[in-house]
């Protein structure tokens, strides 16, 4: 399998829009579904879009790799990863890595990955982009 590296402007725009949405959620929503769950759905979609800016190939298991990564970060929150890395003083690190473990976050990551999977298998099929298998 060859990885096709190519810049994709559409995914850049999607990533920027998602980044702004996630930042707005972090800054302006302190409680509720949007803050605690919807943002977690968006973050895995953002990660996928960011990867797709540079990698043209569609990988059958990319959604699962992103889910595993997000889940490992969440487990890292359980063990206080941000403090173990010595970054507890950094507000940015505490926001990006997180400090509070919540098993519902893992459920939301999975839902976000299902959206990615549906997009990859439905919308991309219609557009007939090349697909490489892992």
C-alpha positions as CSV (number, residue, x, y, z in Angstrom):
1,X,0.0,0.0,0.0
2,X,1.3,3.4,-0.9
3,X,0.3,6.5,1.0
4,X,-0.7,9.3,-1.4
5,X,0.3,12.6,0.0
6,X,-1.6,15.5,-1.4
7,X,-2.9,18.8,-0.1
8,X,-6.7,18.8,0.1
9,X,-8.2,22.3,0.4
10,X,-11.7,21.1,1.2
11,X,-10.5,19.2,4.3
12,X,-8.5,22.2,5.3
13,X,-11.6,24.3,5.3
14,X,-13.6,21.6,7.2
15,X,-10.8,21.3,9.8
16,X,-10.7,25.1,10.3
17,X,-14.5,25.2,10.7
18,X,-14.4,22.3,13.2
19,X,-11.5,23.9,15.1
20,X,-13.4,27.1,15.5
21,X,-16.6,25.2,16.6
22,X,-14.6,23.2,19.1
23,X,-12.9,26.4,20.4
24,X,-16.2,28.1,20.8
25,X,-17.6,25.2,22.7
26,X,-14.6,25.2,25.0
27,X,-14.8,29.0,25.6
28,X,-18.6,29.7,25.7
29,X,-20.3,26.5,26.9
30,X,-19.7,25.6,30.5
31,X,-22.3,22.9,31.0
32,X,-24.8,20.7,29.2
33,X,-24.9,18.3,26.2
34,X,-23.0,20.6,23.9
35,X,-20.0,21.1,26.2
36,X,-19.8,17.6,27.6
37,X,-20.8,15.4,24.7
38,X,-21.1,17.2,21.3
39,X,-17.6,18.6,21.5
40,X,-16.3,15.0,21.9
41,X,-18.1,13.9,18.8
42,X,-16.6,16.9,16.9
43,X,-13.1,16.3,18.1
44,X,-12.7,12.9,16.4
45,X,-14.2,14.3,13.2
46,X,-11.7,17.1,13.4
47,X,-8.8,14.7,13.8
48,X,-10.0,12.8,10.8
49,X,-10.4,15.9,8.7
50,X,-6.9,17.1,9.7
51,X,-5.4,13.8,8.6
52,X,-7.2,14.0,5.3
53,X,-5.8,17.4,4.6
54,X,-2.5,15.7,3.8
55,X,-3.3,12.0,3.0
56,X,-5.5,11.4,0.0
57,X,-5.9,7.7,0.6
58,X,-8.9,6.4,2.4
59,X,-8.0,3.7,4.8
60,X,-10.6,1.1,5.8
61,X,-9.6,1.3,9.5
62,X,-8.7,4.9,9.9
63,X,-11.9,5.5,12.0
64,X,-10.8,2.8,14.3
65,X,-7.3,4.2,14.7
66,X,-8.7,7.6,15.6
67,X,-11.1,6.0,18.1
68,X,-8.3,4.1,19.7
69,X,-6.2,7.3,19.9
70,X,-9.0,9.3,21.4
71,X,-9.7,6.5,23.9
72,X,-6.1,6.3,24.9
73,X,-6.1,10.0,25.6
74,X,-9.2,9.6,27.7
75,X,-7.6,6.8,29.6
76,X,-4.6,9.1,30.0
77,X,-6.9,11.5,31.7
78,X,-7.9,8.8,34.2
79,X,-4.2,8.5,35.2
80,X,-3.6,12.2,35.2
81,X,-1.4,12.2,32.0
82,X,-1.1,16.0,31.9
83,X,0.4,16.0,35.4
84,X,2.6,12.9,34.7
85,X,4.0,14.8,31.7
86,X,4.7,17.8,33.9
87,X,2.3,20.0,32.0
88,X,-0.2,20.6,34.8
89,X,0.8,24.3,35.0
90,X,-0.1,24.8,31.3
91,X,-3.8,25.8,30.7
92,X,-3.4,24.9,27.0
93,X,-2.1,21.4,27.9
94,X,-4.9,20.9,30.4
95,X,-7.5,21.8,27.8
96,X,-6.0,19.9,24.9
97,X,-5.1,16.7,26.8
98,X,-7.9,17.0,29.4
99,X,-7.9,16.4,33.1
100,X,-11.2,14.7,33.8
101,X,-12.0,11.1,32.8
102,X,-15.5,10.4,31.8
103,X,-16.5,7.0,30.2
104,X,-19.3,8.8,28.3
105,X,-16.5,10.7,26.4
106,X,-15.5,7.3,24.9
107,X,-19.1,6.7,23.8
108,X,-19.1,10.1,22.1
109,X,-15.8,9.4,20.4
110,X,-17.3,6.2,19.0
111,X,-20.4,8.1,17.7
112,X,-18.1,10.6,16.1
113,X,-16.1,7.8,14.5
114,X,-19.3,6.2,13.2
115,X,-20.1,9.6,11.4
116,X,-16.6,9.4,9.9
117,X,-17.2,5.8,8.8
118,X,-20.6,6.6,7.3
119,X,-19.0,9.6,5.4
120,X,-16.2,7.4,4.1
121,X,-18.4,4.6,3.0
122,X,-21.4,6.6,1.7
123,X,-20.4,10.0,0.5
124,X,-17.0,9.0,-0.7
125,X,-18.4,6.0,-2.6
126,X,-20.6,8.4,-4.6
127,X,-17.5,10.5,-5.4
128,X,-15.4,7.5,-6.3
129,X,-12.2,8.5,-4.6
130,X,-9.4,6.0,-4.5
131,X,-9.5,3.6,-1.6
132,X,-6.6,1.7,-0.2
133,X,-7.0,-1.1,2.3
134,X,-4.9,-1.3,5.4
